[in-house]
Amino acid sequence: MMLLLFIPIGITVNLAEKIGKILDNDVPFNEVALFYLDFTIYFANLLFPLFLFLSVIWFTSKLANNTEIVAFLSSGVSFSRFLRPYIYGAIIVAAFALILGMFLAPEASKGFNEFDYKYFKRGRKAVDDKNVYRQINDNDFIYVSNFNSKKKLGRDFTLEHIENNQLVTKITAASIQYIEKDTIYRLKNYVKRTVGEFDDIIVKESTKDTLFSFDAEDLTPVIYIAETLSYPELINFIEKEEARGSSNIGRYKLVLYRKWSLPVSIFILTIIAVAVSSIKRRGGMGVNLALGICIAMVFVFFDKVFGVMAQQSDFPPVIAVWFPNFIFGILAVYLLQNAKR
């Protein structure tokens, strides 16, 4: 219910902000409708634990204000037994969140980001296309100074083949372009240098059509590509990117680990919510909700700060993802023991 109440508000606020760009770009109605469907799934997946948290606080505060929790515990029901239905509910919600995050949300994320960059972020690039350096297999390394994804054209191309830590062949070209019709690469001012024991063999051609073992899309994957892949696809993608020496591995692993940390945070936030709101307070439900919102804001703050650290530095993504859960897990245990007393 909390999600259903929030989603129309979220859509209305976003539409009010973007309506000018939508009208200026003459975006078809069906594309706008699909975008807001993706928008709903995308943000529902991100905010699932927080809305569950607020829902539990609201529901438990109602019980506490009606003195029903006192009646439960006075009749001999232990606090652990009182907590059990919440855990069952958290299991159901966490299972749904896990399936949503691993298989459904990636498809929504793809549609959301594609629409966003197409109409709302015109002029901003969705790819890192400057100084592209990639390892395409165990022995081959490529470099282009810049790559145009639309034209599939790269400048200052270099391919080095290395065996036993020694350079065997090196190919350079002023430009490389993928010819989709013929599925070949066309190199301008092609130079191939084969390193010999005593003398090097150099071959030069003004234009050279050839085949390579990499795809044009592999050179510059879009920034948000990890969010658009299902869990099995994401694991395979990260393995390839690690072998290629991608500079965005931290960002990709962050998305991978969050698929597991999000369901775990549901249990932690549920326990905190029950512990905080099961006590009858003088200010009633309002005090519990205010306290809950403050805790939720701190949780989001920790998650965002450590997420940015993992994306922009060498900070380990696994620590960035799990540290907020670890801190709030300790808080959950403390509040639960206090609530039992």
N, C-alpha and C positions, 0 to 999 in steps of 0.2 A: 504493500500500500504506500509506503514511503517513497519507493521508486516511482510508482504510478503518479503520485502527487507531484514529485519533483520534475519528471520528464517534460510535461507540458510547459512548466515554468522555464526550464532550461532551453527548450526549443524556442519559446517566445522571446527570451532574452537574446539568444543567438541570432534569431531572424531579425529582430529589431536592429541589431548591430550590423548585419550583413545585407539587409534588404537593398541598400543603395547599390552595392556591387552586383547583386543578383539582377537588378533592373538594368544597370549599365551594360552588363554583358549579355542581356537577353537570354538568360538561362532558361531552357525549357522546363515546364512544370514537373514533368516526370523525373527529370534529373534532380530537381530540388527535393521532391518527395523521397527519392531513393537516398539522397544525401542525409536527410533527417532520420530516415530509418537506420542508416549506418551510424549516424550521430547518437541515436538512442542506445544501440547495442554497445558502441564504443565506450561511452561514458558510464553506462550501467555496469560494464565490466570493471572499470576503474574504481567506481564508487560503491561497489557492492558491500565491502566490509563496513564502510562508514555508515551506510544507511541501515544495515543490520544492527550496528552499534546503537544508533539513535532509536531504532525501533524497540530494542530490548530495554533501553533506559525508560522510554515512554511507557511500555507495558508494565514493567516491574514497578515503576513509580506509582502507577495506578493501584497495583496490589498493595504497595506499602502505605499509601495514603488512606486506603480503605481498611487498614489494619489486618489484612488477610494474611500477610507473611507472619505476623505475630501469632495468628491462630494456627498456621501450619506448624511452626516450631514448637508452640505450646502443647500441641497434640502429640508430640513425640517424634515428629518427622525431622530427621537430621538435615543440616544445611546442604550436605552432599546430595541427599536424596531430592531436596528441593531444586538443586542445580541440574539434576539429570535430564529433565525435559528440554532445558535450554541447550544442553550438549547434543541431544538427539536432533534438535532443530538445526543446530550449527553444522552437524554432519550432513544433513540434507542440503543445506544452503552451500556448504563448502564443495560438495560433490557437483552441484549445479555450476558453481563458479569455476571449478576445475575444467569441466567440459566446455563451458562458455569460453574460458581463456585459451584453451588449447586448440579448439576447432572452429567455433563460431565467431568469436571476436576478431581473429585475424582477417577473415573475409570482410567484415564490416570496417576494420581499420584500413584495408586497402581502398575501399570505395570512399571512405571519409577523407583520407589523405590525398587521393588523386583529385577529388573535387576541390579540396582546399587549395592545392597548388595550381590547379587549372584556372580557378576563378577568383580566389581570394588572395593568393600570394603571387600574383603575376610579377615577373621580374626576379623572383627569388628562385634559386636553383634547388632542386630536390636531390642533387647528386654532388659528390666531391669529385670534380673533374680537372683539378689542377695537380700537377706533379704526381701522376698516378704511377705507383710502383707496385707490381704484383708478382708473386710466385705462382706460376700456373701449373707446375708439377714438381717432382723431386729435383729436376735438373735445369729447368728453364725459368728465367726471370725476364720480365718485360717492364718497360718504362715509356710513358708519353708525357710530354710537358703539359698538354691539355687535351681534352677529348670532348667533342661535340656529340652528344647522344642522339640528337635529331638527325644530323647528317652522317652519324657514325664515322666521324673523321677525327683522327688524332695527329698531333704535331710532334716532331722530334722523337721518333720511335726508335727504341733499342730493344733487342732481344739477345740475351746471353745464355749460352748453353754451357753448364759447368758440370764436370765429372771429377770426383775425388778432390774437390776443392781447387780445381784448376780450370781455367777458361779454355774451352775447346773451340767454340765458334761464337762469333759476335755479328749480329745483323743490325745495321742502322739504316734509317730512311728519314727523309725530310717530313714525310707524311705517310699515314696508313689509313685506308678507307675500306670499310666493309661493303662489298657489293652484294646486296641481299638477293638480287635476281640470280646471280651465278654462285652464290654462297662461297665467295672467295675474298681474299684481302688484296688490295692493290697498293703497292708501295712505290713512292716516287723517290728518285735519287737513291736507289737501292745499293747498299754496299755490304758484302759478306766477307768476313775475315775468318779464315780457318787457321788456327795456331798450329804450326808444325814444330818439330823438334829443333830444326835449324832455321827454316824459312817459313814465313806465313804466306798463305795463298789468299789473294784478294780478288774478288769478283765484283764488278760494278755494272749496273744497268740503270737506265733512266726511268724505266717502268718495269715493275715485276709483279705478276699475279701469282699468288700462292695460297696455300692452306695452312691454318694454324689450329692447334688443339684447344683454343679458347674461343668463347663467344664474345661478341661486341658488348653485350649487356654485362658480362662478367667484369669488364674493365671498370665500370663506374656504377655499381648497384646504388639504387636510390637510398637516401638516408634512413627512411622509415621501413625498409624492406623487411627487417626482422619482425616488425609488428604484424606483417601481412602473411606470415608463414605459419602453418600449423606446427604442432610440436615436433613430429618426426621430420618434417621439412626443415625446421629451424636447426635441429641437431646436425643434419647433413650439411646445411649451409654454413654453419659455424666451423665445422671440420674443414671444409674447403677453404674458407676465408683464413683460418689459422695457417694452413699450408701455403697460402698465397701471401702471407705477411700483411694482411689488411690492418689499417690503422684504426678501424672502427670495431674491433673485437670487443672492447669494453662495453660499447653500446649494445651490441648483439647479445652478449652474455647477460647483460642486465635484463633484457626482455625475457630470456630463457629462464633465469632464476625467479623472476617475478611470477611466472606461471605456477610455481610451487609455493612461493611465499604468501601469495594472496589468500589461498584457502587456509593456510596456517594462521594468518592474521585474523581470520574470522573467529576462530576459537579463542584467541587471546582477547580480542575486543569484546566478545560475548561474555567472557568471565569478568572482565573489568566492568562492563556495563551492569551485570547482575550485582557485583560487589558494591558498586557505587550507589545504585538506585534501590537496593533492598532495604535501606535504612530510612525510616520515616523522619523527614526533616521539617523544621518549622516553616521554611519557605515553600514546602510542597514540591510538586513536580517541576516547577520553574527552576529551582536551585539545582536539581538533579540534571535537568537538560542543559543548563548553563555550564555545569561542571563537565558534563559529557562532551559538549561542543568544544570546550577548552582542551580536553584530552585529545579529541579528534584532530584539532588544529595542530597540536604539538606532534602528533603521529604523522600527519601529512608533511609538516615542516621537516622532520627527521628524514622521511622517505625522499623528499625532493632534494634536500641538501646532499645526502649521500649519493643519490642518483646522479646529480650533476657532477660530483667529484669523480665518480666512476667513468662518466662519459668524457670528461675533459682532462683527466690525468691518468696516472698509472695505479690509482687506488683500486684494489681488488673488487670486482663487481659482486662476488659472492658475499663479501663483508658488507658492502653498500646495501645489498638487498635484505640480508638477514639481521643486520645490527638493530634496526628499529624493532623488529619482532623480538629480538633477544632482550632489549631494554624493557619493552612493554610486557614481555613475558614475566620478567622479574617483578614488575609493578603489579601484574595480575595476581601472582602468587601472594604478594604482600597484602593486597587489598582483599583477597579471598580469605586469608587467615584472619584479618581484622574483622571482616564481616561475620565470620563464624563466631568470633568472640562476642 
